[in-house]
Amino acid sequence: MADEVGFATQQVHAGERLDGDAGARITPIHLTAGFVFDDFDQARDRFHGDVEGFTYTRLGNPTTAAVERKLAALEHGVDAIAVASGQAAVTVALLALLRAGDRILASRSIYEGSRGLFRENFANLGIGVDFVDDPHDLAEWRARIRPETRVLFGESIPNPKNDVLDISGVADVAHDHGLPLVVDSTLATPYLVRPIDFGADVVVHSTSKFLAGHGASLGGAVIDGGRLDWAARPELFPQLTSPSAGLGGRSYVERFGDRAYAEYARSVIASRFGPTLSPLHAFLLQQGIETLSLRIERHSENALQVARWLEEQPEVASVDYSGLESSPYHGLAKRYLPRGQGSVFGFTLTGGEPAARAVVDAVTLFSRMTHLGDVRSLILHPATTTHSLLTGDELRANGIHPGLLRLSIGIEDVDDLLRDLAQALAASRRARLEVA
Ligand SMILES: Cc1ncc(COP(=O)(O)O)c(C=O)c1O
């Protein structure tokens, strides 16, 4: 599809191919484990990748392939791999770049599930991690690169502090060392920012959030930007640049060119570790993406109004939303997120944990949930839930104060959201008076 086509047109039409004899307009749910071969030769050719076609759903499926094409187009990538969860997407994206002895250099401001994956699970595989304390200090990114570093990792919109990543700044640091930048863009989606346009090499998503959009199905995606010249420093990524027995002695770069990383991530990492997306969930994801821009516009408008309102409330000490002029990341948001700053942010109550508890217990329209990116508005107390494994020092360093609440603002009527928050803040005031 021509690149000039607008985002809303692309989200509906990109990647579609009319599929099957019945003339189905939407790629149907191909809920099948495997695919029949016409004959001996076709089986052999499909296994060798010499002809298009499917073999077994863990290696590829028409419903999943349709949503992969759509995601690659929307992110301006060359290829995409859909997997069973965001956690699987981060794992697959990085295991395609890392071997025992290698290290990740990651922003401190990332999803706790990714932090745990790097610190514990990857450590057990002999893969190390270094964290950048101030992700907005490009000199610190540069200084922390070691000879073993193989990938830089950050999130376009981290939660709950909304400290927007300087994607092109970090990408430049990575590229100066021949390394890729992987960006988790779950909270932004391609509607708000396309990290590849700003120099990122790989984009990952938890599609369970805004892309699927309705809080019903888990999924993840890895999108290959196709720009990094892996062969420029072949010693860094031998899995892509040295001869592979499976490719008749050619390397992934020789065989697949700018899609080398995606092919390796798909056929060697995702298919062997096996976090396959169900074709049913691929279908739900594709349906969600078709309305992405409409939802994200509404999410962002609502979030900005809620953030502005919260900023005026006496019980609120601070609001972490990059759409606000008061945010230290407003300048970065203007550059990277001109269409809106997303739906997820934190705010801190002056009354600390007791006030946070009263608000969480008093809301009636907001759901008390750890999920994000639902059409419904959600609320959570990070210090006692998602971030409860951090030490006191780590909580302070990450700005997770006892009075901090995280919101994921939905697409409801914003006046109803404000009314619910107003009565919850009133409940927290009453609780405070009773204690006093
Ligand atoms: C930024 C980010 N990345 C990855 C994940 C993991 O996604 P999933 O829950 O789909 O495994 C999450 C989940 O909240 C997330 O917020």
The ligand as an SDF file (V2000), in Angstrom:
LIG
                    3D

 16 16  0  0  0  0  0  0  0  0999 V2000
    5.4480   -1.8560   28.3350 C   0  0  0  0  0  0  0  0  0  0  0  0
    5.0660   -3.2850   28.4700 C   0  0  0  0  0  0  0  0  0  0  0  0
    5.7660   -4.2300   27.8200 N   0  0  0  0  0  0  0  0  0  0  0  0
    5.4640   -5.5300   27.9150 C   0  0  0  0  0  0  0  0  0  0  0  0
    4.4110   -5.9590   28.6970 C   0  0  0  0  0  0  0  0  0  0  0  0
    4.1110   -7.4220   28.8070 C   0  0  0  0  0  0  0  0  0  0  0  0
    2.9800   -7.6930   28.0440 O   0  0  0  0  0  0  0  0  0  0  0  0
    2.0330   -8.9730   28.2380 P   0  0  0  0  0  0  0  0  0  0  0  0
    1.2700   -8.7560   29.5050 O   0  0  0  0  0  0  0  0  0  0  0  0
    1.1980   -8.9660   27.0060 O   0  0  0  0  0  0  0  0  0  0  0  0
    2.9270  -10.1660   28.3250 O   0  0  0  0  0  0  0  0  0  0  0  0
    3.6350   -5.0150   29.3880 C   0  0  0  0  0  0  0  0  0  0  0  0
    2.5140   -5.4610   30.2410 C   0  0  0  0  0  0  0  0  0  0  0  0
    1.9490   -4.6840   30.9960 O   0  0  0  0  0  0  0  0  0  0  0  0
    3.9740   -3.6490   29.2640 C   0  0  0  0  0  0  0  0  0  0  0  0
    3.2720   -2.7010   29.9180 O   0  0  0  0  0  0  0  0  0  0  0  0
  1  2  1  0
  2  3  1  0
  2 15  2  0
  3  4  2  0
  4  5  1  0
  5  6  1  0
  5 12  2  0
  6  7  1  0
  7  8  1  0
  8  9  2  0
  8 10  1  0
  8 11  1  0
 12 13  1  0
 12 15  1  0
 13 14  2  0
 15 16  1  0
M  END
$$$$
